[in-house]
Amino acid sequence: MAKYTTELRTICESLAGYDERSGFNKVDDVLTKSREKIFSFNFPIFDEAYRPVLENKILKHYYTREIAAETFGLWQMWLDTRLNEIMPYYNKLYESELLEFNPFYDVDYTKTGNREGDNTGTVGDDGTKRGTGTITRTNDLTETTNMSDAPKNETWEEFSDTPQGALTGVRNMNYLTTARHITEDGTGSSTKGTVTNTGTLTDTRNTTDTEENTRTYNLNNTEEYLEHIVGKMSGTSYSKLLEEYRKALLNIDMLIIRDLRDLFFGLW
């Protein structure tokens, strides 16, 4: 029974449509029906789906406490003001608590990026090729000569049985005993012949070929990379890491509820 103002339970039951006090089994139903009427104002929350959960916890925690205001309307205004003041901070705590991590890892490092580069240059390739080649040519040469076309030959035969003096007189055709004049002109049964010459002409040639190649290149490259380092890098023991993790666990709902305690009387 209220001594100074009004119990929160009485306000909830009235807003839920109950004419008389409800028992323990009716508390959840009372809160469900009265919650939206009490928190008829808006305040920031990290997740709208969590709004009814937090509001029910606040109402149930202070369900049997008297409000620290003369009227319900004044108390509701204080509640509205307080939640809008503190919830931006607690929303950050909620969001950080939602982060999933391994308490035994003290390093979680991710690095992404890309590298781009242009590379232009010239590559020279000098080479010499040497070789020996042999060229062989064979020519058949046939030469035919008709002996009837040969020039006439004339021969004189001189004899002297009793040469007088020296042989000079015979040579000068003086004091001859006998003289005979022979003429050959290549006709009649003169000789005809064919001369065939066959030869091989070999031409050996040493050749040197020089080849020079020059190539120009222009390379554009882009490299994307991802580096992820995770694990335990320090010398801290696993038990120490676990202890620090447990200390960091927060019951954020209870922190919010405690920040609302001056809205209710401290005597009951």
BADRENTOR-903431 format. One record per residue: residue in one letter; x, y, z of N, C-alpha, C, O, CB in turn. Coordinates in steps of 0.1 Angstrom, whole numbers, plus 5000, padded with zeros to 4 digits. Last residue first. Glycine has a CB too. Example, Ala and Ser with C-alpha at 12.3 -4.5 7.8 and 13.67 -1.06 7.14 Angstrom:
BEGIN
s512849785071513749895071512950005079513450115080514149945057 a513249435078512349555078513249675078514249675085511349555090 
This chain:
BEGIN
w510350235013509150155010509050045020508049975019509250094996 l512350505002511650435014510450355009509550415002511350535025 g513050644980513950544985513450474997514150375002515250614989 f510850684952511150704966512150594971512050484967509950714975 f512150744919511250664929511750694943512850734945511250514926 l514050864905512650894901511650824910510450834908512450854886 d516350754912515950874919514550924914514051024920516950994917 r516750544894516350514908515850644916515050634925517350444916 l517750544869516350584871515850584885514750614888515450504862 d520150424869520150574866518750624867518550754867520750594852 r519550164872520050234883520050384881519950464891521450184886 i518650104846517750094857518250174869517450244875517449954860 i521150124832520050214829519050224841518550324844519350174816 l522449904844523050044845521950144842521950254849524250054835 m520949694837520949734851521549864853521149944862521749624859 d521549684809520149704814520149754828519349844831519349574812 i524149614808523849754805522349784809522049894813523949774790 n526349454823524849434823524249574821523949644830524349374836 l529349374807528449474813527049434812526549374802528649614806 l532549244809531149224806530349314814530549344826530849074810 a535149294818534549394808533149364804532449444798535349384795 k535749084834535549224840534849314830534249414835536849274845 r536048894815534948884824534649014831533549054833535148774835 y538448974803537248964795536048964804535049034801537248844786 e540348944823540049084818538749084810537949184810541149134810 e540248664825539848754837539548894832538548944837540948754847 l541348594800539948554804539448634815538248674816539848404807 l543948694803543048744792541548714795540648794793543348694779 k544848534823544748674825543848744815543048824819546148734824 s544748284811543948304823543748454826542748494830544548234835 y546748314791545248294787544348324799543248374797545048154781 s549148574797548648434798547148434794546548534795548848384812 t550948784775549948774786549348624785549148574775548848874784 g552748854756553148744765552148724776552448644786554448774771 s551048894724551748944736552048824745551648704742550849044744 m549648774704550948824701551748854714552948854714550848934692 k547248564693547748614706549248644703550048554701547648504717 g545348684664545948584673546448644686546148764689547048504666 v545548784630544748764642545448654651545948564646543348724638 i545848964602546648904612545748904625545349004630547948984615 h545448994568544748984580545548904590545948794588543348904578 e545549174539546349124549545549114562545049214567547649204551 l545049184505544349184518545249104528545748994525542949104516 y545549364474545949274484545149294497544549394500547449304487 e545849404439545049424451545449324462545749204459543549404448 e547649564415547649454424546849494436547049594443549149424428 t548049644381547349674394547249554402546849444398545849734390 n550149754356549749654364549049714377549449814382550949564369 n551249794323550449864334549949744343549349654338549249944327 l554149814303553349734312552649814322553149904329554249634319 n555449824273554749914282553849834290552749794286554050034274 y558449764253557249714261556749834270557449924274557749594270 t560049694223559649804233558449754240557449704234559349934225 r562849524210561449514214561149624225561949644234561149374220 t564949464183564649554194563149554197562349574188565149694190 n567449254169565949274172565849364184566649354194565349134175 e569549184142569349264154567849294156567149334147570149404153 e571648964126570249004128570149074142570649024152569348874129 t573848894099573748954113572249004114571749074106574749074114 d575448634082574248714084574148764098574348684108572948624080 t577948544060577748584074576448674075576448784068578948664080 t579048284039578248394042578048424057578148334065576848374036 n581248164015581048174030580248304032580648414028582448184037 r580847963987580748093992580448084007579648014012579548163985 t582147803959581947793973581947933979582848013977583047703980 d581247663930581347803936581047783951579947753955580347903929 t582447473904582047473918582347603924583447663924582847363926 l581647333874582047463880581547463894580347463897581547583872 t582747073854581947113866582547233872583747243876582046993877 g582446993819583147043830582247073842581047083840583947163827 t583046853788582146853799582946893812583946833815581446713801 n583246903753583946933766582846933777581947013776584747063765 t583546753723582646773734583446793747584146703751581546653735 v584046793689584746803702583746833713583046943712585946903701 t583746613660583046683670583746683683584146573688581546623672 g584946643625584946593639584146673648583746793645586446583644 k586046523594585046603601585046553616585246433618583646593595 t588646533569588146483582587146583588587346703588589446473592 s587846483534588546553545587846513559586746473559588546703543 s587146383510587146293522587846353534588546283542587746153519 g586146683499586246543496586146453508585146463516587546503488 t588246933514587046883507587246743504588246683507586746963495 g590647043524589547003533588346953527587346933534589247113542 d592747093506591747203508590647163518589647233519591147253495 e596147063499595047003506594047113510594447223516595546933519 t598747013474597747113479596547033486596046933480597147203468 i602146983467600946913472599947023478600447103487601346813483 h604546963442603747063449602446993453601646943445603347183440 r607846863438606446823439605646913448606046953459606346673445 a610846823419610046913427608546863427608046833416610147063423 t614146703413612746673413612046773422612646813433612346523417 t616546833412616346723403614846693402614346673391617046593409 l617447183411616647073416616546963406616446983394615247123420 y618847433410619547313407618747193413619447103419620947313412 n617047603436618047613425618647473423619047413432619047723428 m615347653458614847583446615747613434615247633423613447633443 n616547733480616147843471615647783458615447853448617347933469 r617247493490616247573497615747683489614547723490616747623511 v619247423473618047343473616947423479615847423474618247213481 g621147613479620547613466619347533465618447563457621547563456 t621847553504621147673502620547673488619447733487622047793503 l623447343508621947313508621147443505619947443503621547253521 a626347413486625647393499624147373497623647363485625747523508 g627247263456627547353467626747313480626647203484627247493464 q624847113441626047183439626247283450625447373452625947253425 p623446793444623446933448624846993446625846923449623046943463 t622146573428623546623427623546763431623746853423624146603413 d619546543433620446423434621846473435622746413442620246333422 s617246703451618346733442619346613444619946593455619046873445 f613846793458614846693458615946743448615746803438614346553454 e611046923477612146953467613246843469613646803480612747093469 e607746973480608846873483609946893472609646883460608346733483 w605447193495606347163484607447063489607947083500607047293479 t602047223503603347163507604147143494603747093484603247033515 e599247393517600147373505601547333509602147393518600247493495 n596047383529597447363532598247323519597847243511597647253543 k593147593535593947503526595447503530595947603534593847543511 p591347603566592047663555592947563547593247453553593047773561 a588247423572589647453576590347523564589947493553590347333580 d585847333565585947483566587347523570587647643571584947533577 s585947073567585947133553586047283553586347343543584647093546 m585747013593587047023588587147083573588147123569587746883588 n583747163616583747103603585047123596585447233593582547163594 t583447113650584247173640584147093627584446973627585747183645 t581647173679581747093667582447173656582147293654580247063661 e581447133714582047213703582247133690582847023691583447283707 t579647153743579847083730580347173719579747273716578547003726 l579647143777580047223766580347133754581147043755581347303769 d577647153805578047063794578347153782577547233777576946963790 n578247253838577947293824578447193814579647153815578547443822 t577147263870577747173860577247223846576047223844577347023863 r577747423901577047433888577847343878579047343878577047583883 t577147453935577847373925577047383912575847363912577947223929 i577847623964576947623952577747553941578847593938576647773947 t577747613998578447563986577447563975576347503976579047423988 g578047814028577147754017578047714005578947784002576047844014 t578247854062579047834049578147764040577547654043580347754052 g577248104086577147974079577947974066578248074061575647944077 r576148284115577248264105577048124099576648024106578648274111 k574448534131574348404125575348384114575448464105572848374120 t574248714160574948694147574848554143575048464151576448734149 g572148944178572548814175573248804161572948884152571448714175 d570749144203571749134192572248994190572648924199572949234195 d568049274215568549134214569449134201568949124190567349034213 g566849504239567649474227568149334227568649284237568749574225 v563949644251564849524252565549504239564849494229564049404257 t562849924268563249864256564249754258565149764266563949974246 g559950024288561350004285561549944272560649924264562049924296 t557850104315558150114301559650104299560450154306557650254296 n555450044338556750004335556950014320556349934312557049864341 d553350164364553650164349555150134347555950184354553250294343 g551250044390552550084385552550074370551849994364553649994391 e549550014421549450044407550850084402551550164409548350144403 r548049834447549249894442549149904426548749814420550549814445 n545749854473546049814460547349894456547550004460544949844450 g544349714504544849824495545149774481544849654478546149884501 t543949634538543649614524544149734516544449844522542149604522 k544449474568544949574560544549544545544949434540546449594561 t543649394601543349384587543749494579543549614583541849354586 y544249234631544649344623544349304608544649204603546249364624 d544049164662543149144651543349254641542749364643541649134655 v545349044692545649114679544649074669544448954666547149084675 d544648894712544949034716545349114703545749234705546049034726 y542448634718543248704708543448854712542448924716542448694694 f540748544737542148494738543048554727544248534726542248344737 p538148624731538848694743540348654744541148714751538148654755 n537148694700537748584707538548654719539548724716538648494699 f534048864694535448854693535948734702535248684711536148984697 e531449054682531848924685533348914684533948954673531148814676 l529549324695530749284687531149144692531349114704531849384689 l527649394713527249304702528449254694528249164686526249374693 e528949584729528749444734528249344724528449224725527649454745 s528749804713530049744715529949604721530749514718530949834724 e526049854714526649824701527949754703528349664696526749954693 y525749924741525049804736525649764723525949644720523549844733 l527250144743527650034750526949904745527649794743527350044765 k525750314727527150284723527650164730528350074724528050404725 n523550334743523350274730524750234724524950124718522650364720 y524350484764524250344766524050264753524350144752523050314775 y524450744753525650684758525550524759526450454755526050744772 p521750784746522850794735524150724740524750654732523050934732 m520350754771520350644761521450664750521950564746519050634755 i520350984788521350874790521450774779522450704778520950804803 e518351164779519651204782520751094783521851114779519651274796 n516051014775516651084763518051134766518851164757515751194758 l515550934801515950834791516550904779517450844773514750754787 r514951184814516151104818516551004807517750994804515751034831 t512551274801513851354800515051264803516051284796513751474810 d510751064807511051094793512451174792513251134784509951184787 l510751094835511250964829511650984814512650934809510150854830 w509551344838510951314842511551194836512751194832510951304858 m507051294827507951384820509351374825510251384817507451524823 q506151104846506351064832507251154824508051114816504951044825 w505851274868506851164868507151114854508251084851506351044877 l503751434859505051494862506151384862507251414857505051564876 g501651244856502151324845503551384847504351384838501151434842 f501351144882501851054872502351134860503451094854500750954867 t502351374908501351324898502051234888503351244887500651434891 e504451424925503051434930502051374921501051324925502751584932 a507051174925506451294920505051304924504451194927506551304904 a508450934926508951044934508351174929509051274928510451054935 i506350634930506950744921507350864930506650894939506050784910 e507150354949506350474947507050574939508250594940505950534961 r507450014937508050134943507050254940506350254930509450164937 t506849774925506249804938506749924945506549944957506449684947 y508249794901506849764901506149804914505049854914506549624897 y510849834892510249934901508749914903508050004907510550074896 h511149614876512149634887511549734897511749714909513449694881 k509149634857509049524867510049544879509749504890509449384860 l509849864843508649854850508649744860508149774872507449834840 i512349774832512249894841510949894849511049914861512250024832 k511649554816512549544828512449654837512549634849513949524822 n509949674797509349574807510249554819509849544830509049444800 e511849834783510749894791510149804801509749844812509649944780 l513549634772514049724782512949794790513049804802514949834775 v511649504755512349424765512849524776512649494788513549354758 p510749704737509849654747510449564758510049564769508749564740 r513349754724512649854731511649794741511749834753511949954722 y514449574707514849564721514049664730514149654742516349584723 a513749654682513149524687513449504701512849424708513749404679 e515249874677513749894680513249764686512249764694513049934668 d518349934690517549834682516149844686515749814698518149684684 f519250144705520150094694519449994685519849974674521250024701 i517050424709517350284713518250224701517950254690516050204715 p515850734721516750664712517050524718517350504730518050734709 f512350774728513750794732514650704723514150594718513950754747 n509050914729510150844722511550874728511750984732510150884707 f506250834750507150924744508250844736508350714737507851014754 s504850644764504150704752505050804745504650854734502850774756 f505250454785506350504776505750554763506050504752507450394773 i502650404793503550474802504750534794505150654796504150374812 k501450284772500850404777501750474786501650604787499550364784 e503050064767503050164757502350294762502650394756502350114745 r502449914792503849964788503750074778504450184780504649844783 s500049794797500249934802501549994797501750114797500249934817 k499949544787498849634783499149774787498649864781497649584790 t502249424798502049424783501049534779501249594769501649284779 l501849454825502949524819502749534804503049634798504249464823 v499649274828499549414832500549494825500249604819499549434847 d500849034821499749084813499549234816499249304807498449004816 d502749014842503249024828502149074819502349154810503648884823 v501048994864502049104863502449114848502349234843503249074871 k499348794871498848884862499848994858499549084851497548954867 n500448644890500248574877499748674867499848644855499248464879 f500348804913501648784906501448724892502148764883502548684914 g497148984910498148904917499448884908499548944898497648764920 s495849314910496049184904497149114911498049174917496449194888 r493349504925494749464924494849324918493949234921495349464938 e490749614903491249574916492649524914493149494903490349474922 d490349684877489649764887490149734901490049814910488149734886 y492549714849492149634860491549724871492149834874493449564866 g493549854827492149824827491649734839490549694839491649764815 a496149934825495849804819494349774819493949674813496649694825 l496150164840496250174826495950054818495550054807497650224823 s495950034865494850124861494950144846493850144839495050264868 e498249894867497049824867495849904862494949864855496749774881 c500150104866500150004855498749934855498249914844501349904857 i499550244890499450314877499350214866498550234857500750404875 t500150044909498750094908498550164895497550154888498550194919 r502850004905501949894902500549944900499849904891502049794914 l504050234914504050214900503050104896502450104885505450184895 e502150394940502950284935502850274920501850304914502650154942 t502150734949501450624942502450524938503550554933500650674930 t503050864978502550904965501750784960500750744966503650944955 y503250755005503550895002502850944989502251044988505050915001 k502350495008502350575019502450725016501950815023503450535029 a500550224992501350344991501150435003500150435009500850424979 m500949885000500050005000500950125000501950135007499050005012 
